[in-house]
Amino acid sequence: MIDASTPLEPTGNPEYPFAATLDVIATFLKDKPHLLKPRVGIVCGSGLSTLANSLRDVVKVPYSALQGFGKSTVPGHKSTLAFGLMGDGEDVPVVAMLGRFHPYEGHKLSTVTYPIRVLARLGVQNMIITNAAGAINPHLAVGTIVVVQDHLALPNMVGMNPLLGPPVSPNYPRFLPLSNAYSTSLRRLAFLAAHKLNLPDSALAEGVYAWVSGPTYETAAEGRFLRTAGADVVGMSTVPEVLAAHEEGMQVMVLSLVTNAVVIVDSYRSIREEVKAELAGKPIELPPTSVVSHEEVLSVGQAKAEVMRQLVEHIVQNVPQDNA
C-alpha cells in the first residue's frame, strides 16, 4: 500500500480521506507497481479525454471507487483516473484525469481540488492542465492553443477562493503567492514541442485565462469587461486546480484550446429605434444573432484532439526528472 502517513495530511478532516483513496489506487495498481509513482499529471478538459490515448500499459481507476472524488456530469468528461506510460524514449509514468469537477455542477471547491491533492501525494511533480475556452481576445482564432501565463479569477476575488478555510496542512503558507503559479520551464517546453512538431507559428499563443463560475456563457457586457481587464480567454474551470497544485508545490502548466469566440458586440441592437422605424413604415435590417453552444466546444475539441495529444506527449517526455 502507498504510505499516506505524511505530515501534509490533515487529521480528522472527512473532506480529505487521503489514506483511503490512496489504498484503493494501490489495490488497482498492485500488479503494476511501476505506475504507482507518476511524474506527470494531466487534467483533460472538455472533448480532450483522447489525450489518454498516448498512454501505454494503462490501468483505469473509476472515480466511483475513490473516496473523496465526485462524479463529472458534463458531456465530454469521463470519470476515470488513467495510469500509464508515455513517451517514445524513456517511459514516463503519467496519471490523467479523464474528467474534472466544476463548482457549477454543485461540487464543493474541496471536491474540485481533491484529485489534484491526491496526485501530489502519489508523487506527481508536474501538472499539465487543459481546458476548452472562449476567446476574449479578437486576435485568437478558434483552434489556437493558448499557453496560459497568468489568470484573472473573479470568483477568487469575491469569496469563492478554493483556499478559503483551514489550510490543508499547517505546513502550507496561509497567504499563497501566485505571481509564480505558471511554470516558465514547462511553458518553454510547450513552444519547443510546437517547433519539434513543425506547427505553424499561429498554432500556439500566450495569454491570460479568466475564470468565471458558469454555467452560463458570458453576456456581451461581461465579455467587454473581461477584455478591458486584460483577459485573452475565458472558462469555467482550471484555476481552482492551479491553486491546489501550486500550494502542493507542483510545477503547473495550463493549455487552453480556443473552441469558440465569445460573443462581444460593440453596440446593442436598439429595439426602440426598430419600433420607431416600423411605425414610420421604414425598412428594418435585423443584425445577425450569434450564440455559443457546448456542442460547438466539443466539436472543436475533437477536431484538435490529435494536435493537443502530440503536444502534451512531447512536453511530457522532455520534463526533467528533477523538475520540482
C-alpha positions as CSV (number, residue, x, y, z in Angstrom):
1,M,0.0,0.0,0.0
2,I,1.0,3.6,-0.5
3,D,2.3,5.3,2.6
4,A,0.0,8.2,3.3
5,S,1.3,9.0,6.7
6,T,2.7,12.4,5.7
7,P,2.7,15.5,7.8
8,L,1.0,17.2,4.9
9,E,-2.2,15.2,5.5
10,P,-4.8,16.9,7.8
11,T,-6.1,14.8,10.6
12,G,-9.7,14.1,11.1
13,N,-10.9,16.1,8.1
14,P,-13.5,14.0,6.2
15,E,-13.1,16.2,3.1
16,Y,-9.6,14.8,2.6
17,P,-9.6,11.0,3.1
18,F,-6.2,10.6,1.5
19,A,-5.3,7.3,3.1
20,A,-8.4,5.6,2.0
21,T,-8.2,7.0,-1.6
22,L,-4.5,6.0,-1.9
23,D,-5.1,2.5,-0.6
24,V,-7.8,1.9,-3.3
25,I,-5.5,3.2,-6.0
26,A,-2.7,0.9,-4.8
27,T,-5.1,-2.0,-5.0
28,F,-5.9,-1.3,-8.6
29,L,-2.2,-1.0,-9.4
30,K,-1.0,-3.9,-7.3
31,D,0.1,-5.8,-10.5
32,K,1.8,-2.8,-12.0
33,P,3.8,-1.1,-9.2
34,H,5.9,0.9,-11.7
35,L,2.8,3.1,-12.2
36,L,2.4,4.0,-8.6
37,K,4.7,7.0,-8.7
38,P,3.6,9.1,-11.7
39,R,5.9,12.0,-12.5
40,V,3.4,14.0,-14.5
41,G,-0.3,14.6,-14.0
42,I,-2.7,15.6,-16.8
43,V,-6.2,17.1,-16.5
44,C,-8.2,16.5,-19.6
45,G,-10.7,19.3,-20.4
46,S,-14.0,19.2,-22.5
47,G,-13.5,16.9,-25.5
48,L,-9.9,16.3,-24.7
49,S,-10.0,12.9,-23.0
50,T,-8.4,11.4,-26.0
51,L,-5.1,12.8,-24.6
52,A,-5.0,9.5,-22.7
53,N,-4.6,7.6,-26.0
54,S,-0.9,8.3,-25.7
55,L,-0.7,6.1,-22.6
56,R,0.6,2.6,-22.7
57,D,0.2,-0.2,-20.1
58,V,-2.9,1.6,-19.0
59,V,-4.8,1.0,-15.7
60,K,-8.1,2.9,-15.2
61,V,-9.5,3.7,-11.8
62,P,-13.1,4.9,-11.8
63,Y,-13.8,7.9,-9.6
64,S,-16.7,6.0,-8.1
65,A,-14.2,3.7,-6.4
66,L,-12.3,6.6,-4.8
67,Q,-13.5,8.1,-1.6
68,G,-13.5,11.9,-1.8
69,F,-13.9,12.0,-5.6
70,G,-17.1,13.3,-7.1
71,K,-18.7,12.4,-10.4
72,S,-18.4,14.6,-13.5
73,T,-21.8,15.3,-15.1
74,V,-20.6,17.4,-18.0
75,P,-20.8,15.9,-21.6
76,G,-17.3,15.3,-22.9
77,H,-15.9,14.4,-19.4
78,K,-15.5,10.9,-18.2
79,S,-15.0,10.0,-14.5
80,T,-11.8,8.0,-14.5
81,L,-8.1,8.2,-13.5
82,A,-5.9,6.6,-16.2
83,F,-2.4,5.5,-15.1
84,G,0.1,4.6,-17.8
85,L,3.4,5.2,-19.5
86,M,4.1,8.0,-22.1
87,G,7.0,8.8,-24.4
88,D,8.8,7.3,-27.3
89,G,12.2,7.0,-25.5
90,E,12.3,6.8,-21.7
91,D,8.9,5.7,-20.3
92,V,7.5,8.4,-18.2
93,P,4.8,7.3,-15.7
94,V,1.8,9.5,-16.0
95,V,-1.7,9.8,-14.5
96,A,-4.5,11.5,-16.4
97,M,-7.8,12.8,-15.1
98,L,-10.4,11.9,-17.7
99,G,-12.9,14.4,-16.5
100,R,-12.9,17.1,-13.8
101,F,-15.3,18.7,-11.4
102,H,-16.8,22.1,-11.5
103,P,-18.5,24.2,-8.8
104,Y,-21.4,24.8,-11.1
105,E,-22.2,21.1,-11.0
106,G,-22.8,21.5,-7.3
107,H,-19.4,20.3,-6.2
108,K,-17.7,21.9,-3.2
109,L,-14.4,23.5,-4.0
110,S,-12.7,21.0,-1.7
111,T,-14.1,18.3,-4.0
112,V,-12.9,20.2,-7.2
113,T,-9.4,20.3,-5.9
114,Y,-9.2,17.0,-4.0
115,P,-7.9,14.9,-7.0
116,I,-5.0,17.4,-7.5
117,R,-4.0,16.9,-3.9
118,V,-4.2,13.1,-4.3
119,L,-1.9,13.3,-7.3
120,A,0.5,15.3,-5.3
121,R,0.6,12.5,-2.7
122,L,1.2,10.0,-5.4
123,G,4.4,11.8,-6.2
124,V,3.3,14.0,-9.2
125,Q,5.7,16.9,-9.6
126,N,4.4,18.4,-12.8
127,M,0.8,19.2,-13.7
128,I,-0.4,19.8,-17.3
129,I,-4.0,21.2,-17.1
130,T,-6.0,21.5,-20.2
131,N,-9.4,23.2,-20.9
132,A,-11.7,24.4,-23.6
133,A,-12.0,28.2,-23.5
134,G,-13.7,31.0,-25.3
135,A,-11.7,33.7,-27.0
136,I,-12.0,37.2,-25.5
137,N,-9.0,38.5,-27.5
138,P,-10.3,39.0,-31.1
139,H,-6.9,38.1,-32.5
140,L,-7.2,34.5,-31.2
141,A,-8.7,32.2,-33.8
142,V,-10.7,29.2,-33.0
143,G,-8.4,26.2,-32.7
144,T,-5.5,28.2,-31.2
145,I,-3.8,26.6,-28.2
146,V,-3.1,29.3,-25.5
147,V,-0.2,28.7,-23.2
148,V,-1.5,30.4,-20.1
149,Q,0.9,32.9,-18.4
150,D,-1.5,34.3,-15.8
151,H,-5.1,34.3,-14.7
152,L,-7.9,36.6,-13.7
153,A,-10.2,34.9,-11.3
154,L,-13.2,36.9,-10.4
155,P,-14.7,34.1,-8.1
156,N,-11.4,34.2,-6.1
157,M,-11.7,37.9,-5.6
158,V,-15.3,37.8,-4.3
159,G,-15.3,35.0,-1.8
160,M,-15.2,31.7,-3.9
161,N,-11.5,31.0,-3.4
162,P,-10.7,27.3,-3.1
163,L,-8.1,28.0,-0.4
164,L,-10.7,29.6,2.0
165,G,-10.9,27.9,5.4
166,P,-8.4,26.0,7.4
167,P,-5.2,25.1,5.4
168,V,-4.9,21.5,4.1
169,S,-1.7,21.3,6.1
170,P,-0.2,23.6,8.8
171,N,3.0,23.4,6.7
172,Y,1.4,25.4,3.9
173,P,1.5,29.2,3.7
174,R,-1.6,30.9,4.8
175,F,-1.1,33.6,2.1
176,L,-0.1,31.8,-1.0
177,P,1.8,34.0,-3.6
178,L,0.6,33.4,-7.2
179,S,3.0,35.5,-9.2
180,N,4.9,32.3,-10.0
181,A,1.9,30.0,-10.3
182,Y,2.6,29.2,-14.0
183,S,5.9,27.4,-14.6
184,T,8.2,29.1,-17.0
185,S,10.1,25.9,-17.6
186,L,7.0,23.9,-18.6
187,R,5.8,26.8,-20.8
188,R,9.1,26.8,-22.6
189,L,8.7,23.1,-23.3
190,A,5.4,23.8,-24.9
191,F,6.9,26.1,-27.5
192,L,9.9,23.7,-28.1
193,A,7.4,20.9,-28.7
194,A,5.5,23.0,-31.2
195,H,8.7,23.6,-33.1
196,K,9.6,19.9,-33.0
197,L,6.1,19.1,-34.4
198,N,6.5,21.8,-37.2
199,L,3.3,23.5,-36.0
200,P,2.7,26.9,-37.6
201,D,3.5,29.9,-35.5
202,S,-0.2,30.7,-35.2
203,A,-0.9,27.3,-33.6
204,L,0.2,28.5,-30.1
205,A,-0.2,31.8,-28.3
206,E,0.4,33.1,-24.8
207,G,-2.3,34.8,-22.8
208,V,-4.3,35.4,-19.6
209,Y,-7.1,33.0,-18.6
210,A,-10.2,34.4,-16.9
211,W,-12.1,32.0,-14.6
212,V,-15.8,32.6,-14.2
213,S,-18.1,30.3,-12.2
214,G,-20.5,29.4,-15.1
215,P,-22.6,27.6,-16.1
216,T,-23.9,30.5,-18.2
217,Y,-21.8,31.8,-21.0
218,E,-20.8,35.5,-20.8
219,T,-23.1,38.3,-21.8
220,A,-21.7,40.9,-24.2
221,A,-21.2,43.3,-21.3
222,E,-19.3,40.7,-19.3
223,G,-17.2,39.9,-22.4
224,R,-16.3,43.6,-22.8
225,F,-15.4,43.8,-19.1
226,L,-13.1,40.8,-19.2
227,R,-11.4,42.1,-22.4
228,T,-10.9,45.5,-20.8
229,A,-9.5,43.8,-17.6
230,G,-6.8,42.0,-19.8
231,A,-8.2,38.5,-20.3
232,D,-7.5,36.7,-23.5
233,V,-9.6,33.5,-22.9
234,V,-12.3,32.6,-20.5
235,G,-13.6,29.4,-19.0
236,M,-15.4,27.8,-16.1
237,S,-12.6,25.6,-14.6
238,T,-8.9,25.2,-14.1
239,V,-8.0,28.0,-11.6
240,P,-9.0,26.0,-8.5
241,E,-6.8,23.2,-9.8
242,V,-3.9,25.6,-10.4
243,L,-4.2,27.0,-6.9
244,A,-4.2,23.5,-5.3
245,A,-1.3,22.2,-7.4
246,H,0.7,25.4,-6.7
247,E,0.0,25.1,-3.0
248,E,1.2,21.4,-3.1
249,G,4.5,22.6,-4.6
250,M,4.0,21.3,-8.2
251,Q,5.1,22.9,-11.4
252,V,1.9,23.9,-13.3
253,M,1.2,24.4,-17.0
254,V,-2.2,25.3,-18.5
255,L,-3.1,24.8,-22.1
256,S,-6.4,26.4,-23.2
257,L,-7.8,25.3,-26.5
258,V,-9.9,28.1,-28.1
259,T,-13.2,26.4,-29.1
260,N,-15.3,29.5,-29.7
261,A,-15.2,33.2,-29.9
262,V,-17.1,35.0,-27.0
263,V,-20.0,37.0,-28.4
264,I,-19.0,40.6,-27.8
265,V,-20.8,43.4,-29.6
266,D,-19.6,47.0,-29.6
267,S,-23.2,48.4,-29.8
268,Y,-26.5,46.9,-28.9
269,R,-29.5,46.4,-31.2
270,S,-31.9,49.2,-30.4
271,I,-35.4,47.9,-30.1
272,R,-36.6,51.5,-29.6
273,E,-35.2,52.5,-33.0
274,E,-36.6,49.5,-34.7
275,V,-40.1,50.2,-33.3
276,K,-39.8,53.9,-34.5
277,A,-38.8,52.7,-38.0
278,E,-41.6,50.2,-38.1
279,L,-44.2,52.8,-37.1
280,A,-42.8,55.2,-39.8
281,G,-43.0,52.5,-42.4
282,K,-39.3,52.3,-43.0
283,P,-37.4,49.0,-43.8
284,I,-35.7,47.3,-40.8
285,E,-32.4,45.4,-41.3
286,L,-32.0,43.0,-38.4
287,P,-28.4,42.2,-37.3
288,P,-27.3,38.5,-37.2
289,T,-27.6,36.8,-33.8
290,S,-24.7,34.7,-32.5
291,V,-24.8,32.2,-29.7
292,V,-22.4,29.7,-28.2
293,S,-23.2,26.0,-27.5
294,H,-21.4,23.2,-25.7
295,E,-21.8,21.1,-28.8
296,E,-19.6,23.6,-30.6
297,V,-17.0,23.4,-27.8
298,L,-16.9,19.6,-28.0
299,S,-16.7,19.6,-31.8
300,V,-13.6,21.9,-31.9
301,G,-12.1,19.8,-29.0
302,Q,-12.4,16.6,-31.0
303,A,-11.0,18.3,-34.2
304,K,-7.9,19.5,-32.3
305,A,-7.5,16.5,-30.0
306,E,-4.7,14.9,-32.1
307,V,-2.6,18.2,-32.1
308,M,-3.1,18.5,-28.3
309,R,-2.2,14.9,-27.8
310,Q,1.1,15.2,-29.7
311,L,1.9,18.5,-28.0
312,V,1.3,17.0,-24.5
313,E,3.3,13.9,-25.3
314,H,6.3,15.9,-26.4
315,I,6.2,18.0,-23.3
316,V,5.9,15.0,-21.0
317,Q,8.9,13.2,-22.5
318,N,11.0,16.3,-22.1
319,V,10.1,17.1,-18.5
320,P,13.3,16.7,-16.4
321,Q,13.1,14.2,-13.6
322,D,14.1,16.9,-11.1
323,N,11.6,19.5,-12.4
324,A,10.1,20.1,-9.0
